[in-house]
Amino acid sequence: MASLTSLPYEALKEVFNHINQHQALALAPLHSKFYFIAKSKLYRNIYVYYPQPLRKELINPNGLKVKFHYPKNINNRKSNMCTIISFDTFERYFEKMDATQVIDRLEVDGHDMRVIKSALKHFMAIKSLEIIRSRHRALVREDVSDNILEWLETYHRDTVFVSPLNENCLDHTKLDNPKVLKLSLGGGFKSLEVLNQFDSLIELTLYIYINHKYRSLLFTFKLHVLRIHSYYTWHTTLKYPLSKVFDTACLRELSIHGDFCPIMLFTNRRLEEEYPKLVVLCLRFAGDTYAPSGIESLKYFSHDKLRALVISTRTSLEHEARAICELYPQYPNSSINWWCETSAFLDNAFISHNMSLFSPNLPYGVVGYHFPHVSLENAPEFKYIGNRGVPNEVRTGLKRWYTRAELYALYDLWCLTWEEEFDIPPLDS
């Protein structure tokens, strides 16, 4: 009888690519094959995040300080690719980590400069260092890029540094054919044509101030990740198909934020024909002109291979719940998660990144409902029965994955004014 240990090394590596760090740690002691594959996996991509304190009045009467850490039972694209670890845990076990292990990508949310410098000194090989965002209210403000570039010159000259948006090193004259790039159309790049010189680019984040004239542009690089975000939701993000501007054949992850409707973005109702390798689709409907009809239009499209559909809206009304629950027949292999949208002036790429990061894998027919305030009455019990496009009835419902305290912590971390914006009721209500 064949066993897991009898699989060839490459096959075992593929198995480990589909489990998270905690599952890999559980398997590692069972066999030497598992140990070496798990160790390599755990060091390959590391994501360090800032653990947000839970509001004490929501979790215990004694006022004990408790922080919200990333759940151990999430299996999504990001959690299976990376070791996701908090700053405090990373610092606690830092000295015990194997300095000889090669880190392909070290991502850091926030800028705890002491921890970042210690990591650069400790590890012998870090291929890429990315600061997800540099400014955080709980961290000391410093000139992040200048300090890190100085340390890289000292400890890791070969490390590629991916700067946060609007840092000085986004000047394209200082970039040597990057693989990952974040830029604002109102920032250092005067024209998007400059992007075509970066033929190695696989991950691109764009911030759009106005409805930029993409129609005349055609980018030839093979992107794996594309994120397009509007600074102001009263400006339309896009009015024409993405596949007319970007080569979407290799795209794995697509994130769009702004006032848009999917009918504007996609030309083929069978999305797998335009996006054959897409596994994560994040659509954040913000604005008043096109966004309100966005969810309804999603039912006209389908993608049989999509693994994660992440949606956010400013409201969670019953007709929106019905429209989202109706999507499962069109996206049968996808886990669907529904988040609360904010139009505040924020780092929207960071919010999209985290909505995908914190979206759990859910069974067919279950929609993850992640609104910190209950704006849809009896949301967890809401059901919809439909038979659109399938021979049998599909019963779907909304499910709360996070507690109220955890959702408050997440939205506290993502945006500073969301309670005032949405007129959230007092905590004791």
C-alpha positions as CSV (number, residue, x, y, z in Angstrom):
1,M,0.0,0.0,0.0
2,A,1.4,3.4,-1.0
3,S,2.1,5.9,1.7
4,L,2.9,9.6,1.8
5,T,6.6,8.8,2.6
6,S,6.9,6.7,-0.5
7,L,6.2,9.7,-2.8
8,P,9.1,11.1,-4.8
9,Y,10.7,14.3,-3.4
10,E,9.1,16.6,-6.0
11,A,5.7,15.1,-5.4
12,L,6.0,15.7,-1.6
13,K,7.1,19.3,-2.2
14,E,3.9,19.8,-4.2
15,V,1.8,18.3,-1.3
16,F,3.5,20.7,1.1
17,N,2.7,23.6,-1.2
18,H,-1.0,23.0,-0.4
19,I,-0.8,23.1,3.4
20,N,-0.1,26.0,5.8
21,Q,2.8,26.4,8.2
22,H,1.1,24.7,11.2
23,Q,0.2,21.6,9.2
24,A,3.8,21.5,7.9
25,L,5.1,21.7,11.5
26,A,2.8,18.9,12.5
27,L,4.1,16.6,9.7
28,A,7.8,17.6,10.1
29,P,8.7,15.3,13.1
30,L,7.1,12.2,11.5
31,H,9.7,11.5,8.9
32,S,13.1,12.8,7.7
33,K,11.6,13.5,4.3
34,F,8.9,15.7,5.8
35,Y,11.4,17.5,8.0
36,F,13.6,18.8,5.3
37,I,10.8,19.7,3.0
38,A,8.9,21.5,5.8
39,K,12.0,23.4,6.9
40,S,12.7,24.7,3.4
41,K,9.0,25.7,3.0
42,L,8.9,27.5,6.4
43,Y,11.9,29.7,5.5
44,R,11.2,30.2,1.8
45,N,8.6,33.0,2.2
46,I,8.1,34.8,5.5
47,Y,5.4,37.4,6.2
48,V,5.7,39.4,9.4
49,Y,2.6,41.3,10.6
50,Y,1.7,43.6,13.5
51,P,-0.7,41.9,15.9
52,Q,-3.6,44.2,16.7
53,P,-4.8,44.4,20.3
54,L,-8.4,43.2,20.8
55,R,-10.7,45.7,22.5
56,K,-10.7,44.6,26.1
57,E,-14.4,45.5,26.7
58,L,-15.4,43.0,24.0
59,I,-13.4,40.0,25.2
60,N,-13.1,40.0,29.0
61,P,-14.4,41.9,32.1
62,N,-11.0,42.1,33.7
63,G,-9.4,44.4,31.1
64,L,-6.6,42.0,30.2
65,K,-4.6,42.9,27.1
66,V,-5.0,40.4,24.3
67,K,-3.7,40.6,20.8
68,F,-5.3,39.2,17.7
69,H,-3.0,36.8,15.8
70,Y,-3.5,35.3,12.4
71,P,-5.7,32.2,12.7
72,K,-4.0,28.8,12.5
73,N,-6.8,27.1,10.6
74,I,-6.8,29.2,7.4
75,N,-5.7,27.5,4.2
76,N,-5.7,30.0,1.4
77,R,-3.1,30.9,-1.3
78,K,-1.1,33.3,0.9
79,S,-1.2,31.1,4.1
80,N,0.0,28.1,2.1
81,M,2.8,30.0,0.4
82,C,4.2,31.8,3.5
83,T,5.1,31.4,7.1
84,I,2.9,34.1,8.6
85,I,4.3,35.3,11.9
86,S,3.7,38.2,14.2
87,F,6.4,40.7,15.2
88,D,6.4,39.6,18.8
89,T,6.7,35.9,17.9
90,F,9.3,36.5,15.3
91,E,11.4,38.5,17.8
92,R,10.9,35.9,20.5
93,Y,12.2,33.0,18.4
94,F,14.6,35.0,16.3
95,E,17.8,33.7,17.7
96,K,16.7,30.1,17.3
97,M,16.1,30.4,13.6
98,D,18.6,28.8,11.2
99,A,20.7,31.7,9.7
100,T,21.9,29.6,6.8
101,Q,18.4,29.0,5.4
102,V,17.7,31.0,2.2
103,I,14.7,33.3,2.3
104,D,13.3,34.0,-1.1
105,R,10.9,36.8,0.1
106,L,10.6,38.5,3.5
107,E,7.5,40.7,3.7
108,V,7.0,43.1,6.6
109,D,3.8,44.9,7.6
110,G,4.9,48.0,9.4
111,H,8.4,49.2,10.1
112,D,9.7,48.0,13.4
113,M,13.2,49.0,12.4
114,R,15.0,47.2,15.2
115,V,13.5,43.9,14.2
116,I,14.1,44.5,10.4
117,K,17.8,45.3,11.1
118,S,18.2,42.3,13.3
119,A,16.8,40.1,10.6
120,L,19.1,41.5,8.0
121,K,22.1,40.9,10.3
122,H,21.0,37.4,11.3
123,F,20.1,35.7,7.9
124,M,22.9,35.1,5.4
125,A,20.6,35.1,2.3
126,I,17.5,37.2,1.8
127,K,16.6,37.4,-1.9
128,S,13.8,40.0,-1.6
129,L,12.7,42.3,1.3
130,E,9.3,44.0,0.9
131,I,7.8,46.6,3.3
132,I,4.0,46.1,2.8
133,R,3.4,49.6,4.3
134,S,5.7,51.9,6.1
135,R,3.4,54.1,8.3
136,H,1.6,52.8,11.3
137,R,0.2,54.7,14.2
138,A,1.7,52.2,16.7
139,L,5.2,52.4,15.2
140,V,7.8,55.1,15.2
141,R,8.0,57.2,12.1
142,E,11.3,57.0,10.4
143,D,12.7,57.4,6.9
144,V,12.2,53.7,6.1
145,S,13.7,53.4,2.7
146,D,16.9,55.3,3.5
147,N,17.6,53.3,6.6
148,I,16.9,49.9,5.0
149,L,18.9,50.7,1.8
150,E,21.8,51.6,4.1
151,W,21.6,48.3,5.9
152,L,21.2,46.3,2.7
153,E,24.4,48.0,1.5
154,T,26.1,46.7,4.6
155,Y,24.6,43.2,5.0
156,H,22.9,42.2,1.8
157,R,24.0,43.9,-1.3
158,D,22.2,41.3,-3.5
159,T,18.9,41.7,-1.8
160,V,16.1,43.3,-3.9
161,F,14.2,45.9,-1.9
162,V,10.5,46.5,-2.6
163,S,9.6,49.9,-1.2
164,P,6.2,51.0,0.1
165,L,4.3,53.4,-2.1
166,N,5.5,57.0,-2.3
167,E,9.0,56.3,-1.0
168,N,11.9,58.0,-2.7
169,C,13.4,54.9,-4.2
170,L,10.4,54.5,-6.5
171,D,12.2,56.6,-9.1
172,H,12.4,54.3,-12.1
173,T,15.9,55.3,-12.9
174,K,17.1,53.5,-9.7
175,L,15.3,50.3,-10.5
176,D,17.1,47.4,-12.2
177,N,14.3,45.4,-14.0
178,P,12.2,44.7,-10.9
179,K,9.9,41.8,-10.4
180,V,7.6,43.6,-7.9
181,L,6.6,47.2,-8.3
182,K,4.1,49.6,-6.5
183,L,3.5,53.0,-7.9
184,S,1.1,55.9,-8.1
185,L,0.2,57.6,-11.4
186,G,0.5,60.9,-9.5
187,G,4.0,59.9,-8.2
188,G,7.4,59.4,-9.7
189,F,6.3,57.7,-12.9
190,K,5.2,60.4,-15.3
191,S,4.0,57.9,-17.9
192,L,3.0,54.3,-17.8
193,E,4.9,53.6,-20.9
194,V,8.0,53.3,-18.8
195,L,6.7,50.0,-17.4
196,N,7.4,48.1,-20.7
197,Q,11.1,48.3,-20.1
198,F,10.6,46.0,-17.1
199,D,10.3,42.7,-18.8
200,S,10.8,40.7,-15.6
201,L,7.8,42.4,-13.8
202,I,5.4,39.8,-12.4
203,E,3.7,41.7,-9.6
204,L,2.2,45.2,-10.1
205,T,0.3,47.5,-7.8
206,L,-1.2,50.7,-9.3
207,Y,-2.8,53.6,-7.5
208,I,-5.0,55.7,-9.8
209,Y,-5.9,59.3,-9.1
210,I,-8.0,59.8,-12.2
211,N,-9.5,57.7,-15.0
212,H,-6.1,57.3,-16.8
213,K,-6.0,56.7,-20.5
214,Y,-5.0,53.1,-20.7
215,R,-6.7,52.4,-23.9
216,S,-3.7,53.5,-26.0
217,L,-1.4,51.3,-23.9
218,L,-0.5,47.6,-24.2
219,F,1.8,46.0,-21.7
220,T,3.6,42.8,-22.7
221,F,5.1,41.6,-19.4
222,K,3.6,38.4,-17.9
223,L,2.1,39.5,-14.7
224,H,1.2,37.0,-11.9
225,V,-0.4,39.6,-9.6
226,L,-2.2,42.8,-10.6
227,R,-3.8,45.2,-8.1
228,I,-5.4,48.4,-9.3
229,H,-6.8,50.8,-6.7
230,S,-8.5,54.2,-7.0
231,Y,-7.5,57.0,-4.6
232,Y,-10.9,58.6,-4.9
233,T,-14.0,56.5,-5.3
234,W,-15.8,59.2,-7.2
235,H,-13.4,58.6,-10.1
236,T,-14.1,55.5,-12.2
237,T,-11.2,53.0,-11.9
238,L,-11.6,51.4,-15.4
239,K,-14.1,51.6,-18.2
240,Y,-12.6,49.1,-20.6
241,P,-11.4,45.5,-20.5
242,L,-8.2,44.7,-18.6
243,S,-7.2,42.1,-21.2
244,K,-6.9,44.9,-23.8
245,V,-4.2,46.5,-21.7
246,F,-2.5,43.7,-19.8
247,D,-1.4,40.2,-20.8
248,T,-3.7,38.2,-18.5
249,A,-2.7,34.7,-19.6
250,C,-0.4,34.1,-16.5
251,L,-2.4,36.2,-14.0
252,R,-2.9,34.3,-10.7
253,E,-4.3,37.1,-8.5
254,L,-6.3,40.2,-9.6
255,S,-7.6,42.9,-7.2
256,I,-9.7,45.9,-8.3
257,H,-10.9,48.8,-6.0
258,G,-13.0,51.7,-7.0
259,D,-16.2,52.8,-8.7
260,F,-16.5,50.1,-11.4
261,C,-18.7,47.3,-12.8
262,P,-17.4,43.9,-13.9
263,I,-19.1,44.3,-17.3
264,M,-16.6,47.1,-18.0
265,L,-13.6,44.9,-17.1
266,F,-14.3,41.5,-18.7
267,T,-15.2,40.8,-22.3
268,N,-15.7,37.1,-22.1
269,R,-18.4,35.7,-19.8
270,R,-16.3,32.6,-19.4
271,L,-13.5,34.3,-17.4
272,E,-11.2,31.2,-17.6
273,E,-10.7,31.9,-21.3
274,E,-9.3,35.4,-20.5
275,Y,-7.8,34.5,-17.2
276,P,-6.9,30.8,-17.4
277,K,-4.6,30.7,-14.4
278,L,-6.5,33.1,-12.1
279,V,-7.0,31.7,-8.6
280,V,-7.8,34.8,-6.5
281,L,-10.2,37.6,-7.5
282,C,-10.7,40.5,-5.2
283,L,-13.4,43.0,-6.2
284,R,-13.9,46.0,-3.9
285,F,-17.0,48.0,-4.9
286,A,-16.7,51.6,-3.8
287,G,-18.4,54.6,-5.2
288,D,-22.0,55.5,-6.2
289,T,-22.1,55.4,-10.0
290,Y,-21.2,51.9,-11.2
291,A,-20.4,50.0,-8.0
292,P,-24.0,49.5,-6.8
293,S,-24.7,47.3,-9.8
294,G,-21.4,45.5,-9.6
295,I,-22.5,42.5,-7.6
296,E,-25.6,41.9,-9.7
297,S,-23.5,41.8,-12.8
298,L,-21.1,39.1,-11.5
299,K,-23.8,36.5,-12.1
300,Y,-23.3,36.9,-15.8
301,F,-19.7,35.7,-15.6
302,S,-18.2,32.4,-14.5
303,H,-14.8,30.8,-13.7
304,D,-14.6,27.1,-13.0
305,K,-11.0,27.2,-11.7
306,L,-11.1,30.2,-9.4
307,R,-10.3,29.3,-5.9
308,A,-11.1,32.5,-4.0
309,L,-13.6,35.3,-4.7
310,V,-13.3,38.2,-2.3
311,I,-15.9,40.9,-2.4
312,S,-16.4,44.1,-0.4
313,T,-19.3,46.5,-0.4
314,R,-20.2,49.5,1.8
315,T,-23.6,48.0,2.7
316,S,-24.9,44.5,3.4
317,L,-28.5,44.7,2.3
318,E,-30.7,41.7,1.7
319,H,-30.6,42.1,-2.1
320,E,-26.8,42.2,-2.0
321,A,-26.8,39.0,0.2
322,R,-29.0,37.3,-2.3
323,A,-26.8,38.3,-5.2
324,I,-23.6,37.1,-3.5
325,C,-25.2,33.8,-2.4
326,E,-26.4,33.3,-6.0
327,L,-22.8,33.3,-7.3
328,Y,-21.7,29.8,-6.3
329,P,-23.0,28.0,-9.4
330,Q,-20.9,30.4,-11.5
331,Y,-17.8,29.9,-9.3
332,P,-18.2,26.3,-8.2
333,N,-14.6,25.8,-6.9
334,S,-14.3,29.1,-5.2
335,S,-14.5,30.1,-1.6
336,I,-16.6,33.3,-1.4
337,N,-15.9,35.9,1.3
338,W,-17.8,39.2,1.8
339,W,-16.2,42.2,3.6
340,C,-17.2,45.7,4.6
341,E,-15.9,48.4,2.3
342,T,-14.6,51.8,3.3
343,S,-14.1,54.9,1.1
344,A,-11.7,56.6,3.5
345,F,-8.4,57.9,2.3
346,L,-6.3,54.8,3.1
347,D,-3.7,52.4,1.8
348,N,-6.2,50.4,-0.3
349,A,-3.7,48.0,-1.7
350,F,-2.9,47.0,1.9
351,I,-6.6,46.5,2.7
352,S,-7.1,44.4,-0.4
353,H,-4.1,42.3,0.5
354,N,-5.4,41.7,4.0
355,M,-9.0,40.9,2.9
356,S,-7.5,38.1,0.8
357,L,-5.1,37.1,3.5
358,F,-7.8,36.8,6.2
359,S,-10.4,35.2,3.9
360,P,-10.8,31.5,5.0
361,N,-11.5,28.6,2.7
362,L,-15.2,27.7,3.1
363,P,-17.3,24.8,1.8
364,Y,-19.5,25.1,-1.2
365,G,-22.6,27.2,-0.4
366,V,-21.2,29.0,2.6
367,V,-20.3,32.7,2.2
368,G,-18.0,34.2,4.8
369,Y,-19.7,37.3,6.2
370,H,-17.2,39.8,7.7
371,F,-19.0,42.9,8.7
372,P,-18.0,44.2,12.2
373,H,-21.5,45.6,12.7
374,V,-24.6,43.6,12.0
375,S,-26.3,45.7,9.3
376,L,-28.1,42.6,7.8
377,E,-30.6,41.3,10.3
378,N,-30.1,37.6,11.1
379,A,-27.1,37.5,8.8
380,P,-25.8,34.1,9.9
381,E,-29.2,32.5,9.3
382,F,-29.9,34.1,5.9
383,K,-30.5,31.4,3.2
384,Y,-31.1,31.5,-0.5
385,I,-32.2,28.7,-2.7
386,G,-31.6,29.0,-6.4
387,N,-31.2,26.8,-9.5
388,R,-29.6,29.2,-11.9
389,G,-27.5,27.3,-14.4
390,V,-27.4,24.0,-12.4
391,P,-29.7,21.0,-12.4
392,N,-30.3,20.9,-8.7
393,E,-31.1,23.5,-6.1
394,V,-28.2,25.2,-4.4
395,R,-28.7,26.2,-0.8
396,T,-26.3,28.9,0.4
397,G,-26.0,30.9,3.5
398,L,-23.9,33.5,5.3
399,K,-21.5,32.5,8.1
400,R,-19.6,34.6,10.6
401,W,-16.0,33.3,10.8
402,Y,-14.6,36.0,13.1
403,T,-15.9,37.2,16.4
404,R,-17.0,40.8,16.8
405,A,-13.9,41.6,18.8
406,E,-11.6,40.1,16.0
407,L,-13.4,42.1,13.3
408,Y,-13.1,45.3,15.3
409,A,-9.4,44.6,15.6
410,L,-9.0,44.0,11.9
411,Y,-10.8,47.2,10.9
412,D,-9.0,49.2,13.6
413,L,-5.7,48.0,11.9
414,W,-6.9,48.7,8.3
415,C,-8.4,52.2,8.8
416,L,-8.5,54.7,11.5
417,T,-11.9,56.3,10.9
418,W,-14.2,53.4,9.8
419,E,-16.4,53.7,12.9
420,E,-17.2,57.4,12.3
421,E,-17.7,56.8,8.6
422,F,-20.2,54.0,9.1
423,D,-21.8,55.5,12.3
424,I,-21.0,52.3,14.2
425,P,-23.1,51.9,17.4
426,P,-21.4,52.0,20.8
427,L,-19.7,48.8,22.0
428,D,-22.2,48.3,24.8
429,S,-25.2,48.5,22.4
